[in-house]
């Protein structure tokens, strides 16, 4: 048995009915067992939700819900991607600054090894022209002996 007035239970509990509709539904619910049972269940549910602790939704939540309803992807407006982008820019600027400062130190002749020290480090005079036990070393020893005579 389905009562045609049972659809009025939710608007009644939510306070959406006019005064006339409210009085009419109350008088109907007193005589209709289906509507009175449904009204009691809705009032219990309404009281449970009214007494529940309220939590604040995250900032991105409403944009995500609207985007899903519209069938599009939500735009990212959260702070985390902005923070990551800021960190990337800061690292690039730091690298550029270090490069400019170190380049300036090299050009301005900042204290460090002199050019003579660098040239002596890469000089080939440290090496023997040919190791003495090699074929080249034996050949050089023979030619120097012949030149010495």
Secondary structure, 3 states (H helix, E strand, C coil): CCCHHHHHHHHHHHCCCCHHHHHHHHHHHHHCHHHHHHHHHHHHHHHHHHCCCCCCCCCCHHHHHHHHHHCCCCCCCCHHHHHHHHHHHHHHHHHHHHHHHHHHHHHCCCCCCCHHHHHHHCCHHHCCCCCCCCHHHHHHHHHHHHHHC
